[in-house]
Amino acid sequence: MGVATVGGTRLHYDDLAPDGREDPEPVVLVMGAGGRGRAWHLHQAPALTRAGYRVITYDSRGVPPSDPGEPGLTVGDLAADLAGLIEQLHAGPCRLVGTSLGAHVVEELLLTRPDLATAAVLMATRGRNDRFREAAARAEIELLDSGITLPRRYHAAMQAIQNLSPHTLDDDLAVSDWLPVFEQALSGGPGLRHQLAVTPGPGRLAAYAAITTPCLVLGFADDLVTPPHLVAEVSRAIPGAAHRLIHRAGHYGYLEQPEEVNRQILEFFRRVPARPLARASRAAPPGAG
């Protein structure tokens, strides 16, 4: 793991190169709220390196061991962090994959720094808050602010219900694998609290009409956090965006249906030609440790 300092913020990252490929094309994977970048290493990073890509994952601001977030954290701040990391690692222009809040961050990067992107896959994303999603985020923030610590088993059960497909929940073997994972996961903290407050502002769907980077928008059919109809709105807002719906998958569809998610990502990337590389060498970036 390396450390890059971007605008005074320390970001921990992993930089994975495929075997036998000189100067491979980079793909940067951006995780959702509170998620470690290494969650991508279970399924997506191995598939992408096997396909010949250089894969970069990182812990965003607010996710330990990267620096904590702060009150008033915005999607613009997180997009600037992403842009700075791409530049420090000499990875631009690159392909991007984001899920949930990570997809929101990628969308903002496509608006502010399109020169850094060649293609983007946006999973479980939305361009607006509806009443329920707004109430749910506010309730979770209030729970974190209360200082109450939920029993780990209760937290794990609620996380499973919120993030997994009913098809997974009805599979006793799968549930026996998932619940211990949720029990060990961090239940919250100040970094997560600040990230939960980062939601699409009014007018973001209209703003996405200015995105020119080729995009694939992936929805998960059983997603309660970001339901398919909100994902479809983003695909319609981005000119020329492709849209696919993955079945038997909840908010963590990239973990529940990894083979299908990986297939969609790789097929989309194959259809989008790479731009001439504008980056310098892959030497250790300034500020990396």
C-alpha positions as CSV (number, residue, x, y, z in Angstrom):
1,M,0.0,0.0,0.0
2,G,1.2,3.5,-0.8
3,V,0.3,6.9,0.6
4,A,-0.2,10.0,-1.5
5,T,-0.8,13.5,-0.2
6,V,-3.4,15.3,-2.2
7,G,-4.2,18.9,-1.3
8,G,-3.0,18.2,2.3
9,T,-5.1,15.0,2.6
10,R,-3.3,11.7,2.9
11,L,-4.9,8.9,0.8
12,H,-3.9,5.3,1.1
13,Y,-3.9,3.4,-2.2
14,D,-3.0,0.1,-3.9
15,D,-1.5,0.1,-7.4
16,L,-1.7,-3.3,-9.1
17,A,0.0,-4.1,-12.4
18,P,-0.7,-7.0,-14.6
19,D,2.0,-9.5,-15.4
20,G,4.0,-9.1,-18.6
21,R,2.3,-5.8,-19.8
22,E,4.5,-2.7,-20.3
23,D,2.7,0.6,-19.4
24,P,-0.8,-0.9,-19.0
25,E,-3.9,1.3,-19.2
26,P,-5.0,2.3,-15.7
27,V,-8.4,1.7,-14.1
28,V,-9.3,3.5,-10.9
29,L,-11.9,2.0,-8.7
30,V,-13.9,4.2,-6.3
31,M,-15.7,2.7,-3.4
32,G,-19.0,3.8,-1.7
33,A,-19.5,5.5,1.6
34,G,-17.4,4.1,4.4
35,G,-16.0,1.3,2.2
36,R,-12.4,0.3,2.0
37,G,-10.8,0.3,-1.4
38,R,-9.7,-3.3,-0.9
39,A,-13.2,-4.5,-1.2
40,W,-12.6,-4.3,-4.9
41,H,-9.7,-6.8,-4.5
42,L,-12.2,-9.7,-4.0
43,H,-13.5,-9.8,-7.5
44,Q,-13.1,-6.7,-9.7
45,A,-9.4,-6.0,-9.3
46,P,-8.3,-9.6,-10.2
47,A,-10.5,-9.7,-13.3
48,L,-9.2,-6.3,-14.5
49,T,-5.5,-7.2,-14.0
50,R,-6.1,-10.5,-15.8
51,A,-7.5,-8.5,-18.6
52,G,-4.3,-6.5,-18.8
53,Y,-5.2,-3.3,-16.9
54,R,-3.3,-1.5,-14.2
55,V,-5.7,-1.3,-11.2
56,I,-5.7,1.5,-8.6
57,T,-7.9,1.3,-5.5
58,Y,-7.8,3.7,-2.6
59,D,-9.5,4.6,0.7
60,S,-11.2,7.9,0.2
61,R,-11.1,10.8,2.7
62,G,-13.0,9.7,5.8
63,V,-12.1,6.0,5.5
64,P,-9.3,4.8,7.7
65,P,-6.3,4.7,7.3
66,S,-6.7,7.7,5.0
67,D,-7.2,11.1,6.7
68,P,-10.6,11.7,8.3
69,G,-13.3,13.8,6.6
70,E,-14.6,16.9,8.2
71,P,-17.9,18.6,8.6
72,G,-19.1,20.1,5.3
73,L,-17.3,17.5,3.2
74,T,-18.6,17.8,-0.4
75,V,-18.6,15.7,-3.5
76,G,-16.5,18.3,-5.0
77,D,-13.9,17.7,-2.3
78,L,-13.9,14.0,-3.0
79,A,-13.7,14.5,-6.7
80,A,-10.7,16.8,-6.3
81,D,-9.1,14.1,-4.1
82,L,-9.6,11.6,-6.9
83,A,-8.3,14.0,-9.6
84,G,-5.2,14.7,-7.5
85,L,-4.5,11.0,-6.9
86,I,-4.8,10.2,-10.6
87,E,-2.3,13.0,-11.4
88,Q,0.1,12.0,-8.7
89,L,0.1,8.4,-9.8
90,H,0.6,9.5,-13.5
91,A,-2.5,7.5,-14.3
92,G,-4.5,9.9,-16.5
93,P,-6.4,9.6,-18.7
94,C,-7.8,6.5,-17.1
95,R,-10.9,4.3,-17.0
96,L,-13.0,4.7,-13.8
97,V,-15.4,2.4,-11.9
98,G,-17.5,3.8,-9.0
99,T,-20.3,2.4,-6.9
100,S,-22.8,4.3,-4.8
101,L,-21.1,7.4,-3.4
102,G,-18.1,6.4,-5.5
103,A,-20.1,6.7,-8.6
104,H,-21.3,10.1,-7.6
105,V,-17.7,11.2,-7.1
106,V,-16.8,9.8,-10.6
107,E,-19.7,11.7,-12.1
108,E,-18.4,15.0,-10.6
109,L,-14.9,14.2,-11.9
110,L,-16.4,13.7,-15.4
111,L,-17.8,17.2,-15.2
112,T,-14.8,19.0,-13.7
113,R,-11.9,17.1,-15.1
114,P,-13.0,15.2,-18.2
115,D,-9.4,15.2,-19.4
116,L,-8.6,12.6,-16.8
117,A,-11.1,10.0,-18.0
118,T,-11.6,7.8,-21.0
119,A,-14.6,5.8,-19.8
120,A,-16.6,5.3,-16.7
121,V,-18.8,2.6,-15.2
122,L,-21.3,4.0,-12.7
123,M,-23.0,1.4,-10.4
124,A,-25.8,1.9,-7.9
125,T,-25.9,5.7,-8.6
126,R,-28.5,8.3,-8.4
127,G,-28.8,12.0,-9.5
128,R,-31.2,13.1,-6.8
129,N,-32.6,12.3,-3.4
130,D,-36.1,11.1,-3.0
131,R,-38.0,11.5,0.2
132,F,-37.2,8.1,1.6
133,R,-33.5,8.1,0.7
134,E,-33.1,11.5,2.3
135,A,-34.9,10.3,5.5
136,A,-32.8,7.2,5.7
137,A,-29.5,9.1,5.4
138,R,-30.7,11.6,8.0
139,A,-31.7,8.8,10.4
140,E,-28.3,7.1,10.0
141,I,-26.5,10.3,10.7
142,E,-28.6,10.9,13.8
143,L,-27.8,7.4,15.0
144,L,-24.1,8.1,14.6
145,D,-24.4,11.4,16.3
146,S,-26.2,9.9,19.3
147,G,-23.2,7.8,20.2
148,I,-25.3,4.7,20.6
149,T,-23.4,1.5,19.7
150,L,-25.7,-1.2,18.3
151,P,-25.0,-4.8,19.1
152,R,-22.8,-6.3,16.4
153,R,-25.3,-9.1,15.6
154,Y,-28.1,-6.6,15.2
155,H,-25.9,-4.3,13.0
156,A,-24.9,-7.3,10.8
157,A,-28.6,-8.3,10.3
158,M,-29.7,-4.8,9.4
159,Q,-26.7,-4.4,7.0
160,A,-27.6,-7.7,5.3
161,I,-31.3,-6.7,4.9
162,Q,-30.3,-3.3,3.5
163,N,-27.5,-4.3,1.1
164,L,-28.2,-7.8,-0.1
165,S,-30.7,-9.3,-2.5
166,P,-33.6,-11.4,-1.1
167,H,-32.2,-14.3,-3.2
168,T,-29.0,-14.1,-1.1
169,L,-30.9,-13.7,2.2
170,D,-32.9,-16.9,1.4
171,D,-29.7,-18.9,0.9
172,D,-28.7,-20.2,4.3
173,L,-25.1,-21.0,3.1
174,A,-24.6,-17.5,1.7
175,V,-26.0,-15.9,4.8
176,S,-23.7,-17.9,7.0
177,D,-20.8,-16.4,5.0
178,W,-22.1,-12.8,4.9
179,L,-23.2,-12.2,8.6
180,P,-19.7,-12.7,10.1
181,V,-18.4,-10.2,7.5
182,F,-20.9,-7.6,8.6
183,E,-20.2,-8.3,12.2
184,Q,-16.6,-7.5,11.8
185,A,-17.2,-4.4,9.7
186,L,-16.9,-1.0,11.3
187,S,-20.4,0.2,12.3
188,G,-19.6,3.9,11.8
189,G,-17.4,6.8,12.9
190,P,-16.9,10.5,12.1
191,G,-15.6,9.7,8.6
192,L,-18.6,7.7,7.7
193,R,-20.9,10.4,9.2
194,H,-19.4,13.1,6.9
195,Q,-19.6,10.9,3.9
196,L,-23.2,10.0,4.5
197,A,-24.0,13.7,4.3
198,V,-22.6,13.9,0.8
199,T,-25.7,13.3,-1.4
200,P,-26.7,14.6,-4.9
201,G,-27.8,18.2,-4.8
202,P,-30.7,19.6,-6.7
203,G,-30.1,19.9,-10.4
204,R,-27.4,17.2,-10.7
205,L,-29.4,15.2,-13.2
206,A,-29.6,18.3,-15.4
207,A,-25.9,18.9,-14.9
208,Y,-25.1,15.3,-16.1
209,A,-26.2,16.4,-19.6
210,A,-22.8,18.0,-19.9
211,I,-20.9,14.7,-19.4
212,T,-19.1,13.7,-22.7
213,T,-17.1,10.7,-21.4
214,P,-18.5,7.3,-22.5
215,C,-20.5,5.8,-19.6
216,L,-22.0,2.5,-18.6
217,V,-24.6,2.8,-15.9
218,L,-25.3,-0.5,-13.9
219,G,-28.3,-0.9,-11.7
220,F,-29.0,-3.8,-9.3
221,A,-32.6,-5.1,-9.5
222,D,-33.0,-5.7,-5.7
223,D,-31.2,-2.6,-4.5
224,L,-33.1,-0.9,-1.7
225,V,-30.4,1.8,-1.1
226,T,-30.4,3.0,-4.7
227,P,-33.4,1.5,-6.5
228,P,-33.2,0.8,-10.2
229,H,-35.6,3.6,-11.2
230,L,-33.2,6.2,-9.7
231,V,-30.2,4.6,-11.5
232,A,-32.1,4.6,-14.8
233,E,-32.6,8.4,-14.4
234,V,-28.9,8.9,-14.4
235,S,-28.5,6.8,-17.6
236,R,-31.1,8.9,-19.3
237,A,-29.4,12.1,-18.1
238,I,-25.9,11.3,-19.5
239,P,-25.9,11.6,-23.3
240,G,-25.2,8.2,-25.0
241,A,-24.8,6.3,-21.7
242,A,-25.4,2.6,-21.9
243,H,-27.7,1.1,-19.2
244,R,-27.8,-2.5,-17.8
245,L,-29.8,-4.0,-15.0
246,I,-28.2,-6.9,-13.1
247,H,-30.7,-9.3,-11.5
248,R,-30.5,-11.2,-8.2
249,A,-28.4,-8.4,-6.8
250,G,-28.8,-5.8,-4.0
251,H,-26.7,-2.7,-3.3
252,Y,-23.6,-4.9,-3.0
253,G,-24.3,-6.4,-6.4
254,Y,-20.6,-6.2,-7.4
255,L,-20.0,-8.7,-4.6
256,E,-23.2,-10.8,-5.0
257,Q,-23.0,-11.1,-8.8
258,P,-19.3,-10.5,-9.5
259,E,-19.0,-12.5,-12.7
260,E,-21.8,-10.6,-14.4
261,V,-20.6,-7.3,-13.1
262,N,-17.1,-8.0,-14.3
263,R,-18.4,-9.2,-17.7
264,Q,-20.3,-5.9,-18.2
265,I,-17.3,-3.8,-17.2
266,L,-14.9,-5.6,-19.5
267,E,-17.2,-5.7,-22.5
268,F,-17.9,-2.0,-22.1
269,F,-14.2,-1.2,-21.8
270,R,-13.4,-3.2,-24.9
271,R,-15.9,-1.1,-26.9
272,V,-14.3,2.2,-25.8
273,P,-10.9,2.8,-27.3
274,A,-8.1,4.1,-25.2
275,R,-6.9,7.7,-25.6
276,P,-3.2,8.4,-26.2
277,L,-1.5,8.3,-22.9
278,A,-0.7,11.8,-21.5
279,R,0.9,10.6,-18.3
280,A,4.5,10.5,-17.4
281,S,6.3,7.4,-16.3
282,R,5.1,5.1,-13.5
283,A,7.9,6.2,-11.2
284,A,6.9,6.7,-7.6
285,P,4.8,9.9,-7.5
286,P,5.7,12.9,-5.5
287,G,4.5,12.6,-1.9
288,A,4.0,8.8,-2.1
289,G,5.3,6.7,0.7
